Amino acid sequence: MKYLTSVWTTIAIIVLGLFIRISDPDIVQQIRLVVFDQYIQSIPDKKSEDIVLVNIGEESLEKYGQWPFPRHQFAQMISDLRNANAGLIGFTIMFPEPDRFGGDEVFASWVKDNGIILAQDADPRGRSKSAPYVGTAIFGTGEPNDWVIKYDGLVTNISEIEQGAWGHGLINGMPEVDGVVRRIPLISQINEQLYPSFALELLRVANEKPSYTVKVNDSGIEEIILRPFQIPTDPNGSIWINTNYTFNEIEYGSELPNLEGKIVLIGLTASGLASQIPTPVGLQSAHQLQASAIQTVFDDNSISRPLWTDLVEILVSTVLAFLLVLLVYRAPVWVSGIGFLVFCFGSVSAVYYIWNKWYVLLDLTYSLILYIISFTSGSFNNFYKQYMLRQQIKKQFETYLDPRQVMLLQKDPSLLKLGGERKEMTFMFMDIVGFTPISEHYKNNDDPEGLVKIINSYLDRMTKIILNNGGTIDKYMGDCIMAFWNAPLPCHNHAQMAVKTAREILEAADELITELEEQGLPRIDVGIGINTGDCIVGNMGSESRFDYSVIGDAVNLAARLEGQTRNYDGVRVLLSQFSVAKSEEGLYTRVDEIQVKGKSETVTVFTI
C-alpha cells in the first residue's frame, strides 16, 4: 500500500491514460464519437430549400411494378422532373448491368446533356478498374494519394448511360468503429486515380466548374476548394455530415409540384430492397445522406476535426492532469477541489466555445476522464496516508497521552514532528519511596499478585493525574513514572502544569497512604523531581522499532532530583531553579544548593 498510494502511482495512471489515448483503441473512439454526435445534434434543425428527395418506395412499386424498373421508366422519370422544373438530377441508384427490357438506349438519350449526375460505388469486389472522373488540381507540399482512402475496385454504370452524364461520383460512406456513418470521403483513390464523391461532383456541376482543387500539406489534406466553397476536411479528405437537415420528400408516382429549379436526388427507399445506412439519427437511405452532405457545404456548416486536434487534446489534458496532481499533493484540499472544478469547467467551456465558433470537433471525454482519475487517485492516496498517519498517531500515543490530545494530533498531525525537535520542556520523575518494605511484606506473605495490584493501582491514579494536566507519559520503569510537558502538543505554561500535577499527586499519595495503613500495610510515599530545560524530543530508535521520547541533560537532572528527595526529611518534591524561574513566584521554598552526580556546576533546588 505504501507504493500503491504514492504520487508515482497517480503519475503512472496519467502516463497509462496518455498511452491509451495515443493508441486510441476502439472503445476510446466510440466514446469520443458519441460525444461528437451530441455536438452535431446541437445544431438547430433546418429544412432545406435547395434539395428535394424523390423516393422510390412501396407506393412506387405498387404503381409501376417490381424492382428494378425498366430503364424507359427512369427516362420517364427524368421527363416528369423536367416538366416540374427540376434543377440538377442525381441518381444514387446504379445501373451496372444492361436493361433486361432493352430500355438502355432510351434512358441514355434522356441522361445525355440533361443535367444528370450518376453514382459510382468504390468496392474491392467491383469489376471495373476505372470510370469517368474529373481531373484534380493539387496545391501544397503534400501528396493526396498518401492520405485519402484507397479502394481496389469500382462498381460503375454501363458506359452507354455514363457517357452522357454531366457528372459521376462515389456514394460511399465512411463507417466508424461502431459501424455508424458520420463522414463521407470527398475524394478517394482507386488504382492511383482520385475520384470525387457524389456530393462533391454535384457541387462541381452546380457551380459549373471544370474541376476542383485539393490543398494538401505534409500532415494531410487541409481543404478542397471548389469556388465559392472552401471545404475544410479531415486529413484523409473526409467531411463530417450535419444530419439535422430535413428535406421535402416526394414519393415517385405522386403528383409533382413546381420544383423551382431545385436539386433533385433520387433514391430507393422500399423496405427489403434499399440498403439503409446507420447514422447518428437512425437509418437513412443513400440519397438522404448525400443530400445532408451537400446541404452542409451549401450552408457553410463545415464540421471538421483537423489533425492538430489530437495533439492539442493530448498535450493540454496531460499538462493540466499533472498540474492537478501537484495541487492535490501540495495545496490544501479546498484548493485542489476548486482546481479540479476549474479545470473541468474550463475544458468544457473551451471545447463548446470552439465548437460554436468554428464547428471544430474537440474530444471532451478524454480530458474529463483523465482529470477525474487523476484527482480521485491523488485524493484517495492523500486520504489513505492521512488516515494511516492518524491511526499510527493514535496507536502510538493512546497509551501515554490524554485521549483529548490524541484527538488533536489526529486532526492535525503536523503538531507531531517525527524524527527529533529541539524544545524547552519540563520533566517529571516520580518514584515510590518505601517500596522495599512493602515488597518484602507481600513476599513474606507469598502474595506477589497483591504487590502487582498495589503497584497498578498506584500507577493508574498517578497516570490519570498526569494526563488530565496535559502531560505525556514517556515510560514506566518499575514503580517509577517518567513524564514531560510541551510535547508533542505545545504547552506554554509547562513548568506550572508540572507543579500543579505534583500537588495533585501528593494529595492522591496521601489518600493511598491512608488506605494502606487501614489495611495494616507498610507506609509508602512518593518522591518527585522536576526540571525545565532544552532537550531533543521525537521518535527515537530504529526503523523497525522506535519510541517517542526525550534526550538531554535537562532530563537527567530531573531524574537526579527525584533521587535527592530521600536526602531531606519531609521533602517529597524537588524543583530545580530553572523550573521555578518558569513558574509562578512565591509558591516555593528554597531547600539547598547541590551538585548532582555527573554535573560539575551546582543547582539550587526548591520544594513546594
N, C-alpha and C positions, 0 to 999 in steps of 0.2 A: 504493500500500500504506500510505502514511502516513495517509491519510484512512480507508481501509477498516479499519485496525486501531486506530482511535482509539476513545475511550469513547463518542463520539457515534454511532458505528456500532452499538454494543451498545444504546444508548438508542433508536436508530431501530428496531432489531429489536423491542424491547419495545413501542414505540408501534405498530408494524405488527401485532404479536400482539394488542394491545388492539383495534385496528381490526377485525381478523379476528373476534375474539370478539364484538364488538358487532354486526357484520354477520351473524355466525352462519351461514356457508354450510352447505350440505348435508353436506359431509364432516365438519365440526366436530360437527354434530348427530349424525351416525351414530356417530362415535367416542364421544361422550358417552352415547348410548343403549345402546351395547354394554356400557359400564361399569355403567349403571343396571340392565341385565339381570343382571349379576353380583351387584349388591346384592340385588335381589329374590329371585334364586335362592338366596341365602344364608339366606333364611328357612326354618326347618325344614319339611319336608314334613308335611302334616297331612291326615287323612282326615275328610271332612265327615260330621257326624252329623245334619245339618239338611236336606240336599238329596239327592234321588235323581234320576238321569237315566234316562229311558226313551228308548231308541234305536230308530229305525225303520231297520233295516239290511238286509243281504242275506237273512237268515233270515226277517225280517218280510215282505219282498216275496215270497219263495218260498211263504210260508204264505197270504198274503192277496191276492196278485196284483199287477198292475202299479201303478205310481205315476202320478198321485195316487190314493189310496184313495177310494172313495165316502164321502160325508160321514157316512152312517149308521155306517161303520166307526169314525170318530172318536167318534161318540156311544157306540158300544160300548166304546171305549177308556176314555172317562170313566166309564162304568158299572163297568167292571172295576176301575179305580183306586179308585172309591168303595167298592167291595166289599172292597178290600185296605186300607181305612182310610187313603187318601192325604189329605194336607192340601190346601193350595192347589195348583192345577194350572196350569202355564204352558205355552202353546204358542208355541214360536219358529218354528213353521210358520204360514204365512199362507194366508188363504182369500179372495183378491181377486176371484175370479170365481164365478158360480153353479155348483153341482154339476151335472155332466152327467147324473148318475143321479137327480137330484131329491131328494137327501137333506138339503138345507139346513134344512128345517123341523124334521126330527127332531134334527139336530145342534144347531140354535139352541135347541131346548127343553131339551137337556142342558147347554148353556152357561149358560142363564138362571139367575141367582141360585144358582150351583153352585160358587162359588169359583174361577172361571176367569179367567186373565189372558191376553189376546191380544196378539200382536205387531203392530207397525206398522213401516214402513220409510220413512225420510226419503230421498227421491231426487228430483233435479230433473226426472227423466222421469216421475215419478208423476202420475197423472191427477187425484188428489184434491187439493183445496186446503185441506181441513180434515178433522178427525176428532175423535171424542170425546177429551176430555182433562180433567184435573183442574186447577182453578184454583190459582194460586200466590200466596202471600203474600210480599211483598218487604220486607226490613228492611235499613236502612242508607242511605247517602248516594248510592249509585251506581244505575245503571240496568242490569239484567242483559242487556237486549237489545243493549247496546253491546259485550258481551263474549262471549256464547255463540255457538256455531257456527250458521250460518244455512243453511237449505235452501229451495228454491223449490217443492218438491212433495212429495207423500206417496203411498205405496202402502198402502192400507188393506184391511180385510176388508169383505165385503158387509155392509151395515147390518143385515140380518136377524140375522146372527150377533153383530155387535158390540153390539147394543142390550142384550143380557142379561149381558154380561161384567162382572165386578167391577172390572176394570182394563185399561188399554191402554198399551203403552209401546213406545218405539223400540228396535229391536235393532241400531242402527248402532254399529259400532266406530269407532275414530279412528286410522286408519293413520298411522304416522310417515313420515319422508322415505325410509326404507328399505322401506316397504310393510308393516312388521310392526305388528300391533295390540298396544299395551301399555296403552292407556287407552280408556275409553268416556266419552262426554259424558253426565252425569246429566240434563241438560236441554239442549234445542236449540230454536232459533227457526224456525218455519215460518209465513210470512205474518203476521209481527208477533205470533204467539202462542207461548207457551212450552209445549213438550211434554216430558213426563218420559221417561226411558229405561225399558226393560223391567225392569231390575233395581230402579230406584227405585220404580216403580209396584208391583212385587211386594212390596217392603218396606213401602210405604204400606198396601197391603191387609192384609199380615200383621199390621201393628200397628193396624189398624182406625182409621186417621187419614183425615179428610176431604180433607186437602191437605198440602202441605209448604211450608216457608219458605226463601226464598233470602236469605242475608245477603250484601250486596254493598257495596263502598266505591268510592272513585274509582279504585282500582288494579285492580279486577276483583272476581270472586266469591270470597268467603272460604270459605264453607261452606254446605251445605244441611242444614237442621235438620228432622228427622223423628223426634220423640221415640220412644224414648230415644236415638236416634242423632243425633250432630252430626258430619256428614261433611265434613272439610276437603277442599277441591278446588283445582285449579289455577285461575288467573284466568278461564279460559273455561268453568268448571263441570265439568271432566272429573276422573275419578279414575284412579289407576294400579291395575292389577289384579295381585293376587298369584296367579300361575299355578301355585303349588306345591301346590294342593289336589288331592286325589283324591276321587272320588265313587263310591258304589255305582251301577253301571250295569246296567240290565236291558234285554234285547232284547225288544221288543214281540212278543207271541205266546208267550213262555215263561211259566211259572207265576209269578204274582206273590206275593211274601212279604207278611207283615203290615208295612205301611209306617209304622204307628205315628204317623200324623198328619204325616209329613214332607212338605216341599215337593217336588213332582214337576215336573220340566221335561222337555218332550217335544221331541225334535228329530230331524231326518233325518240319518242317517249313511251311507246306502247309497252305495257307490262309483259315481261317474259322475252322481249326482243331487244330492248335497249339496254346497253351496258351502263349502269348507274355508277357514278363516281363519288366516293365518300369525301365529303368536305366538312369543315368545322360546323357548318349549319345544316348538315344532313346530306342525303344522297342527291346528286344533281346530274343532269344529262350533259353531254359534251358541249352542246351549243349554249347552255346556261353558263358553264364555266368560262368558255371563250368570251361570251358577252360580258361577264364580270371583269375579265382581264382587259378587254377593250375599253370599257367604261372607266375603269381605274385610271388608264392612261389619258382618256379624254378629259377627265376631271382633274388631272394633275395630282391625284392622290397616290403618288408613287411611294409605296411602302417598301422600305429597304432594310437590309441588315448588312452594312459594309464589313469588309474584312477586319477593319480596326476595332470593331465592337468586341470581339473575343479578347483581344489584348487588353483593352481598357477595362473590361469586366474583371479579368483575372488580376491585373495589377492593382486596381483600386480596391477590390474586395480583399485581396491578401494584405495590402498595406494597412487598411482600416482594421482588419481582424487582428493583426499584430499590435496595432495601437490600442485596440480594445483589451487585449491581454495585458498590455502594460498598465492600463488603467485599473484592471481588476486586481493585479498583484501589487501595485504601488500606490494607488489612490484609495481614499475612503470608499466604503460600499456605496454610499449615495452618489458619489461622483461617477463611479463605474456604471451604476444603474442609469444615470442620466446620459452618460456617454453612449451606452447601448441603445437607448431610445433615440438619441440624436442621430446616430449612425443609421439606424433602421429608417427613421422618418426622412432623413436627408437623402438616403438612397432611393426610397420610393418617390420622393418629390422630384429628384433629378431625373429619374427614368421617365416619369409621367410628363415632365416638362419637355424633355427631348422628344418624346412621342407626339405630344400635342403640337409641338412647334414644327418638327421636321418629319414626322412619321418614320422615325428610325427605331427599330426594334432592339431594345436592350434587355438582357436577361436579368430579372429581379430575383429569381428564386435562388440562384447560387449565392448571391451576396447575403440575402437574409438567412439562408440555412447556415452559411459559414459564420455569420455573426452570432446566431443563436447557439450553435455548437461551441464556438469559442467562449462566449460569455458563460454558458452553462457549465462547461468543463472547468474554466478558471474559477468560477464562483463555487462550484462544488469542491474543488481542491482546497480553496481557501476555507470554506466551511468545515471540511473534514479536518484540516490541520488545526483550525481553531478549536474544533470540538475535541480532538485528541489532546491538544495542549491543555485545555481546561480539565479534561479527565486526568491528565498527568498531574496537573497542579493540585487538583482535588485529592488524588490518591497520595501525593507526596506530602501534603500539608495537613490533611484532615486529622492526622494522628497527633499533631503538635501545634495546631493553630485553632483559635476560636472559629467555629463554623461561619460566623459573620465575616471574618477575614478571608476565609476560603471563598466565600461567595464574591467578595470584592475582587479577589485575584482571578476568579473565573470570568468575571465581567471585563476585567482589564488586565490581561496577562503581562502588559508592559510594566506593571508595578513590580514584576519579578524579573530581575536581570540575572540571567543564568551565566555562570562562569566565574563570577567574582566581582565585587564592587567595594571601593573604599568608602567607609561611612563612619560617622561618630555614633556610637551606640552605648547603651547601658546594659551591664551584665549582672546576673544574679546567680550565685551558687548557694544552695541550701542543703543542709545535711542534718541527719538525726544525731543529736547529742545524747549519749547514753544507750546507744544501740547494742553494745556488747552485753550489758546486764540483761536486757530483755531477751536477747538472742539466747543467752545461757538458760534463762528461765524456761523458754519453750523447748530447749534441747534437753534439760533435765526432766521435763515432763513428757518427753518423747512426742512432741506436738509441733513438728515443723510446719504443718498446714496452718496452725494458728498464727505462727510468725508471718507466714505469707499473707494471711488475711489482714493482720495489723498493718503490714507494710503497704499493701494495696489500698487499704482504707486511708492511710496517711497520704500516699501519692495521689489518690483520687481527689481528696479535699484540696490539697495544695495546687494541683494542676488546674482545677476549676477556677481557683482564685487568680492564678496567673493568666489564664486565657480570658477570663472576664475583664481583666485590666489591660487587654491588648498585647500581652506578652506572647512570645514564641518559645515553645519548649524545644530546646536543642536536643537534649538526650537525658535518659535516666542512667545513673551509674550506681547500681545497687540501691541504697537508700538516699542517694544524692540526686538532686534535680538541678539541671543547668538551663537557664532561660535568658532571653535577651529582649530588648525593645528597640524599635526603629527599623526593623527589617522583618519580613520582606515588605511590610507596609510602613509608610512614614509615620512617625510619632514625634512631634516637635517637643513635647514635654516628657521625653522618655525617662529621664532621671527621676522626675517627680512621680511618674507612674510606677517605677520600680519601688520607690519608697512607700507609696500607697499600698502596693502589693505586699511589701514586707510587714506593714502594720496589720493588714488583714490576716496574713499567715500567722502572725503571733497570736491574734485572737483565736484563730482556728486551732493552733497548737495548744493554747490554754484549755480549750474545750476537750481536746483529745487527752491531755494530761489528766483532767478530772475524770474522764471516762475510764482511763486505765487504773487510776487509783481506786476508783469504786470497785474495779474487778480484782483488786489486790495485786496488780502487776507493777513491776518496777517503773519508776518515773523516767520519762524521756523528755527531751526538749529539742529545740531546733537551733542551728547556728546558720546565720545568713551573712554572705559577703556581697557587697555591691560596689561596682566601679564603673566609671564612664570614661570612654576614650575612643580613639580611632582603631579600626580593625578592617580586615577583609572578610566580607560576607558573600556567600554564594554556594554553588554546588561544588563540593569538594569530593574527590575520589577518582575513580577510573571510569571509562566509558561504559563498562559493564555493571558497575555498582558505584553509586555516589550518594552523598547525603548533603542536605542543606545545613551549613554550619558556619562558624566564625573562627578566624585565626588572628592572633595578635597579642601583643604584650598586655594590652588592657584586659584581655580575657584572663590571662594568667594571674594578674593582680587580684581580680575578683575572686578567683579560686583560693589564692593565698589568704585573703582577708577572711574568707569563710573559715579556714583552719585556725586563724588567730583568735576567733571568738572564744576558744577554750582557755585562753590565757588571761581573761578578765572576768572576774566574778560579776554575775548579774548582767553581763553584756551578751545579748543574743544577736545583735545586728552590728556589723561594722561597715561603714561607708568611707570611701576614700575622699580626699579633699576635692577631687575632680567631680565626683557626683554631687557633693554639697554645693559646689560652685554653680552647677547646672540646675539645682533645685531651689525650693523656697528657703529663705533665710530665717533664722530664729527658731528652727524646729529641731536642732541637733546639739548634741553635747560633745565637746572635744574629749577624746579618750586618751590619745597618745600620739607620739611621733615614732614610727617604727621603720625598720629596714627588713623587708621581707626577703625570703630566700630567693636567690637568683637575681636580685636587683641591688645596685650599688647606692642609689640615692634613697633618702628617707621619704616616707609618705605619712602625712598627717591623717589620722583616722578619727571618725566620729561615730556616734550611735544616735538612735532616735529616741 
